[in-house]
Amino acid sequence: MFRGISRLQYLDLAHNKLVALDLGLVSTRALRHLDLAHNLLARVQVGDRPFPRLRSLNMSHNAVTKYTVDPNIRLTFKSLE
């Protein structure tokens, strides 16, 4: 789905009325900051593609009730909102 974004470091999807998101669709190992704030997210799924450089994840102002992470993925954040 997202080809040619292997060097993407900052992804801002805030204020888009997203209701669900599968982060397995975003195949970039360079991603450092992901902003999902102010959406309608009720569930977030992290698939089998790790984000080794992800340091900031903003999911504030959502209604997340289900967050699924593949048990083989290790996530380390400097900032988690």
Secondary structure, 3 states (H helix, E strand, C coil): CCCCCCCCCEEECCCCCCCEEEHHHCCCCCCCEEECCCCCCCEEEECCCCCCCCCEEECCCCCCCEEEECCCCCCCCCEEC
